[in-house]
Amino acid sequence: MTAPVLHPEVEAMKQRHTNARVALRAALDEWHRLSTEERPRLTHAYAQHFGELERELQYKALESAELFRRVELLSIKVARGERLTKEIIDLVNTVVNREYAKFRRRVREAFDMDAEQRERAAEHRETVQDDEELVKMYRTLVKRMHPDTAGAGAPGTEAWHTMQNAYRDRNVSQLRSLLAVLGVDDESSSDTSTWDVERWTVETDLLERRLDVERRKLDRLRRQEPFTYASDLESDVWRAQHADDLRKAIAAKDKEIAENREHYREITGGD
């Protein structure tokens, strides 16, 4: 029996669909490489040169911001004609402590914890209930990707880790892209033999839009630290200049802290 001849537009659309799926897989693999290999490498290299200076700067920036916020809230009360009693001052300080608790935690995690401690802290504060769509996509991917269930056709470990990271970060968009790469977006799209040119067009457009999203996410990632100074880290001149810039920033924060402390003392009567 002679095989049916496909419509030329269907053949062209199938090729576009295949190309988009391959490119989408490459974009996801690149995201995984940058996130799990390149970023840790650059972060470690940066920390070796500037870790102590960055730690000092971040703690002083936090201290300055907290002091400024205390002065700001107290000044508002004074402007309203309120008398600053000890109880009011304590209340304002309690409010600011709560406001800045998450920032203090992030600074501690960034500079005072090792990787295992950071992971435990993240697990401890994860209280958000899993979204139904997120769980459904995750379970579908696990069934399709796990070597114990998928057999020899299972994707590699890189795709598996990409999927696990996306689920951990509640990255619904990336899970959808993985489903598209594997061709298991939903039940109705698993069998393409009955698709006409309109269906191929719709599915291909959807896949290409997902590819565009992932490429834009990759572009934004590359424009963030530590990727922005990847080549600069090799330069002795840049390292010396950057260290000098950090010291100047620390000195500026020291000045801010002194000014904010003085304002705090003035507005509280020396408290």
C-alpha positions as a Python dict, from the first residue, in 0.01 Angstrom:
ca = {
    (1, 'M'): (0, 0, 0),
    (2, 'T'): (139, 340, -101),
    (3, 'A'): (202, 583, 185),
    (4, 'P'): (-14, 896, 171),
    (5, 'V'): (156, 1206, 34),
    (6, 'L'): (152, 1492, 284),
    (7, 'H'): (49, 1840, 189),
    (8, 'P'): (361, 2054, 114),
    (9, 'E'): (257, 2310, 378),
    (10, 'V'): (231, 2033, 637),
    (11, 'E'): (582, 1914, 554),
    (12, 'A'): (716, 2267, 587),
    (13, 'M'): (534, 2322, 914),
    (14, 'K'): (657, 1990, 1052),
    (15, 'Q'): (1013, 2099, 978),
    (16, 'R'): (957, 2432, 1153),
    (17, 'H'): (809, 2246, 1448),
    (18, 'T'): (1110, 2012, 1467),
    (19, 'N'): (1356, 2301, 1438),
    (20, 'A'): (1180, 2494, 1714),
    (21, 'R'): (1180, 2191, 1943),
    (22, 'V'): (1552, 2132, 1891),
    (23, 'A'): (1627, 2501, 1954),
    (24, 'L'): (1409, 2500, 2264),
    (25, 'R'): (1596, 2202, 2402),
    (26, 'A'): (1926, 2380, 2336),
    (27, 'A'): (1802, 2693, 2516),
    (28, 'L'): (1698, 2490, 2820),
    (29, 'D'): (2031, 2306, 2822),
    (30, 'E'): (2216, 2638, 2805),
    (31, 'W'): (2010, 2776, 3094),
    (32, 'H'): (2102, 2468, 3296),
    (33, 'R'): (2472, 2503, 3209),
    (34, 'L'): (2484, 2870, 3302),
    (35, 'S'): (2290, 2817, 3625),
    (36, 'T'): (2461, 2504, 3755),
    (37, 'E'): (2814, 2530, 3614),
    (38, 'E'): (2906, 2879, 3497),
    (39, 'R'): (2740, 3084, 3771),
    (40, 'P'): (2892, 2882, 4060),
    (41, 'R'): (3234, 2901, 3894),
    (42, 'L'): (3217, 3278, 3846),
    (43, 'T'): (3067, 3335, 4189),
    (44, 'H'): (3349, 3139, 4351),
    (45, 'A'): (3614, 3328, 4153),
    (46, 'Y'): (3457, 3662, 4243),
    (47, 'A'): (3435, 3567, 4611),
    (48, 'Q'): (3803, 3474, 4619),
    (49, 'H'): (3896, 3828, 4515),
    (50, 'F'): (3621, 4039, 4671),
    (51, 'G'): (3428, 3821, 4917),
    (52, 'E'): (3525, 4006, 5234),
    (53, 'L'): (3474, 4349, 5080),
    (54, 'E'): (3133, 4250, 4943),
    (55, 'R'): (3030, 4106, 5279),
    (56, 'E'): (3128, 4427, 5460),
    (57, 'L'): (2953, 4643, 5200),
    (58, 'Q'): (2627, 4444, 5211),
    (59, 'Y'): (2609, 4442, 5591),
    (60, 'K'): (2677, 4816, 5608),
    (61, 'A'): (2427, 4890, 5333),
    (62, 'L'): (2167, 4695, 5531),
    (63, 'E'): (2255, 4878, 5853),
    (64, 'S'): (2231, 5216, 5682),
    (65, 'A'): (1896, 5132, 5523),
    (66, 'E'): (1751, 5012, 5854),
    (67, 'L'): (1865, 5325, 6037),
    (68, 'F'): (1723, 5546, 5763),
    (69, 'R'): (1390, 5365, 5785),
    (70, 'R'): (1375, 5411, 6165),
    (71, 'V'): (1443, 5784, 6128),
    (72, 'E'): (1187, 5809, 5847),
    (73, 'L'): (904, 5651, 6047),
    (74, 'L'): (984, 5847, 6360),
    (75, 'S'): (1001, 6170, 6160),
    (76, 'I'): (655, 6105, 6019),
    (77, 'K'): (515, 6075, 6370),
    (78, 'V'): (686, 6396, 6479),
    (79, 'A'): (550, 6576, 6172),
    (80, 'R'): (202, 6464, 6274),
    (81, 'G'): (249, 6621, 6615),
    (82, 'E'): (291, 6299, 6810),
    (83, 'R'): (516, 6287, 7116),
    (84, 'L'): (779, 6019, 7088),
    (85, 'T'): (740, 5808, 7400),
    (86, 'K'): (955, 5504, 7471),
    (87, 'E'): (662, 5283, 7373),
    (88, 'I'): (629, 5451, 7032),
    (89, 'I'): (1003, 5430, 6969),
    (90, 'D'): (1001, 5061, 7063),
    (91, 'L'): (702, 5001, 6835),
    (92, 'V'): (873, 5169, 6539),
    (93, 'N'): (1189, 4969, 6599),
    (94, 'T'): (988, 4646, 6615),
    (95, 'V'): (816, 4730, 6285),
    (96, 'V'): (1149, 4801, 6115),
    (97, 'N'): (1301, 4482, 6256),
    (98, 'R'): (1020, 4285, 6097),
    (99, 'E'): (1046, 4472, 5767),
    (100, 'Y'): (1415, 4399, 5736),
    (101, 'A'): (1417, 4043, 5874),
    (102, 'K'): (1408, 3888, 5526),
    (103, 'F'): (1691, 4113, 5405),
    (104, 'R'): (1908, 4018, 5703),
    (105, 'R'): (1834, 3652, 5634),
    (106, 'R'): (1935, 3686, 5270),
    (107, 'V'): (2262, 3858, 5359),
    (108, 'R'): (2342, 3587, 5615),
    (109, 'E'): (2264, 3316, 5362),
    (110, 'A'): (2480, 3484, 5099),
    (111, 'F'): (2785, 3550, 5314),
    (112, 'D'): (2771, 3348, 5636),
    (113, 'M'): (2635, 3008, 5529),
    (114, 'D'): (2781, 2729, 5323),
    (115, 'A'): (2582, 2566, 5041),
    (116, 'E'): (2432, 2295, 5264),
    (117, 'Q'): (2316, 2547, 5525),
    (118, 'R'): (2158, 2766, 5255),
    (119, 'E'): (1971, 2467, 5115),
    (120, 'R'): (1838, 2371, 5459),
    (121, 'A'): (1726, 2729, 5520),
    (122, 'A'): (1543, 2738, 5187),
    (123, 'E'): (1368, 2409, 5262),
    (124, 'H'): (1269, 2531, 5608),
    (125, 'R'): (1089, 2841, 5479),
    (126, 'E'): (918, 2667, 5185),
    (127, 'T'): (556, 2681, 5297),
    (128, 'V'): (377, 2754, 4969),
    (129, 'Q'): (134, 2482, 4869),
    (130, 'D'): (214, 2317, 4537),
    (131, 'D'): (4, 2451, 4254),
    (132, 'E'): (-213, 2188, 4083),
    (133, 'E'): (-78, 2267, 3735),
    (134, 'L'): (281, 2266, 3861),
    (135, 'V'): (240, 1925, 4022),
    (136, 'K'): (64, 1781, 3719),
    (137, 'M'): (339, 1891, 3483),
    (138, 'Y'): (609, 1771, 3723),
    (139, 'R'): (455, 1425, 3753),
    (140, 'T'): (416, 1398, 3376),
    (141, 'L'): (781, 1488, 3327),
    (142, 'V'): (899, 1247, 3595),
    (143, 'K'): (714, 961, 3425),
    (144, 'R'): (860, 1056, 3088),
    (145, 'M'): (1214, 1132, 3201),
    (146, 'H'): (1301, 901, 3489),
    (147, 'P'): (1539, 623, 3374),
    (148, 'D'): (1357, 360, 3580),
    (149, 'T'): (1030, 417, 3395),
    (150, 'A'): (1132, 562, 3060),
    (151, 'G'): (1402, 310, 2980),
    (152, 'A'): (1664, 364, 2713),
    (153, 'G'): (1472, 650, 2554),
    (154, 'A'): (1488, 868, 2863),
    (155, 'P'): (1646, 1215, 2828),
    (156, 'G'): (1987, 1271, 2983),
    (157, 'T'): (2072, 1377, 3337),
    (158, 'E'): (2105, 1742, 3231),
    (159, 'A'): (1739, 1758, 3129),
    (160, 'W'): (1644, 1575, 3448),
    (161, 'H'): (1824, 1831, 3665),
    (162, 'T'): (1674, 2116, 3462),
    (163, 'M'): (1330, 1976, 3539),
    (164, 'Q'): (1406, 1934, 3911),
    (165, 'N'): (1540, 2290, 3937),
    (166, 'A'): (1237, 2430, 3755),
    (167, 'Y'): (1004, 2248, 3995),
    (168, 'R'): (1202, 2364, 4299),
    (169, 'D'): (1189, 2724, 4176),
    (170, 'R'): (819, 2690, 4080),
    (171, 'N'): (912, 2787, 3726),
    (172, 'V'): (592, 2696, 3544),
    (173, 'S'): (713, 2845, 3215),
    (174, 'Q'): (1023, 2627, 3206),
    (175, 'L'): (825, 2313, 3289),
    (176, 'R'): (591, 2390, 2999),
    (177, 'S'): (892, 2431, 2773),
    (178, 'L'): (1028, 2094, 2883),
    (179, 'L'): (695, 1934, 2806),
    (180, 'A'): (705, 2092, 2463),
    (181, 'V'): (1057, 1961, 2403),
    (182, 'L'): (944, 1609, 2490),
    (183, 'G'): (624, 1639, 2291),
    (184, 'V'): (393, 1568, 2584),
    (185, 'D'): (220, 1904, 2623),
    (186, 'D'): (-117, 1738, 2668),
    (187, 'E'): (-313, 1428, 2574),
    (188, 'S'): (-452, 1575, 2252),
    (189, 'S'): (-111, 1669, 2110),
    (190, 'S'): (58, 1332, 2164),
    (191, 'D'): (-64, 1190, 1830),
    (192, 'T'): (34, 1411, 1537),
    (193, 'S'): (-76, 1173, 1260),
    (194, 'T'): (-418, 1335, 1238),
    (195, 'W'): (-299, 1696, 1241),
    (196, 'D'): (-392, 1910, 944),
    (197, 'V'): (-203, 2221, 836),
    (198, 'E'): (-405, 2445, 1068),
    (199, 'R'): (-321, 2229, 1370),
    (200, 'W'): (46, 2216, 1274),
    (201, 'T'): (46, 2594, 1240),
    (202, 'V'): (-110, 2647, 1583),
    (203, 'E'): (125, 2402, 1757),
    (204, 'T'): (432, 2539, 1580),
    (205, 'D'): (344, 2898, 1665),
    (206, 'L'): (301, 2798, 2029),
    (207, 'L'): (637, 2621, 2032),
    (208, 'E'): (813, 2916, 1871),
    (209, 'R'): (660, 3155, 2125),
    (210, 'R'): (796, 2936, 2404),
    (211, 'L'): (1134, 2937, 2234),
    (212, 'D'): (1124, 3318, 2220),
    (213, 'V'): (1043, 3334, 2592),
    (214, 'E'): (1331, 3103, 2685),
    (215, 'R'): (1576, 3293, 2465),
    (216, 'R'): (1475, 3624, 2623),
    (217, 'K'): (1520, 3470, 2968),
    (218, 'L'): (1865, 3353, 2867),
    (219, 'D'): (1951, 3701, 2741),
    (220, 'R'): (1841, 3857, 3071),
    (221, 'L'): (2042, 3600, 3264),
    (222, 'R'): (2359, 3677, 3069),
    (223, 'R'): (2314, 4048, 3148),
    (224, 'Q'): (2315, 3977, 3523),
    (225, 'E'): (2601, 3929, 3764),
    (226, 'P'): (2821, 3728, 3777),
    (227, 'F'): (2807, 3681, 3398),
    (228, 'T'): (2859, 4051, 3328),
    (229, 'Y'): (3211, 4046, 3475),
    (230, 'A'): (3319, 3703, 3345),
    (231, 'S'): (3599, 3842, 3128),
    (232, 'D'): (3689, 4124, 3369),
    (233, 'L'): (3786, 3876, 3641),
    (234, 'E'): (4090, 3783, 3432),
    (235, 'S'): (4219, 4142, 3437),
    (236, 'D'): (4453, 4257, 3716),
    (237, 'V'): (4371, 4619, 3636),
    (238, 'W'): (3996, 4562, 3660),
    (239, 'R'): (4030, 4367, 3985),
    (240, 'A'): (4234, 4645, 4144),
    (241, 'Q'): (3988, 4910, 4027),
    (242, 'H'): (3687, 4709, 4144),
    (243, 'A'): (3839, 4653, 4487),
    (244, 'D'): (3901, 5028, 4513),
    (245, 'D'): (3540, 5096, 4410),
    (246, 'L'): (3414, 4859, 4680),
    (247, 'R'): (3627, 5032, 4946),
    (248, 'K'): (3487, 5370, 4838),
    (249, 'A'): (3134, 5231, 4857),
    (250, 'I'): (3203, 5101, 5208),
    (251, 'A'): (3335, 5443, 5313),
    (252, 'A'): (3020, 5605, 5173),
    (253, 'K'): (2802, 5364, 5373),
    (254, 'D'): (3005, 5439, 5688),
    (255, 'K'): (2925, 5807, 5635),
    (256, 'E'): (2555, 5731, 5584),
    (257, 'I'): (2546, 5519, 5899),
    (258, 'A'): (2706, 5796, 6105),
    (259, 'E'): (2458, 6052, 5971),
    (260, 'N'): (2158, 5826, 6027),
    (261, 'R'): (2273, 5746, 6381),
    (262, 'E'): (2303, 6116, 6456),
    (263, 'H'): (1954, 6182, 6316),
    (264, 'Y'): (1818, 5895, 6523),
    (265, 'R'): (1976, 6034, 6840),
    (266, 'E'): (1842, 6381, 6768),
    (267, 'I'): (1487, 6270, 6702),
    (268, 'T'): (1472, 6034, 7001),
    (269, 'G'): (1643, 6269, 7243),
    (270, 'G'): (1958, 6063, 7265),
    (271, 'D'): (1786, 5722, 7292),
}
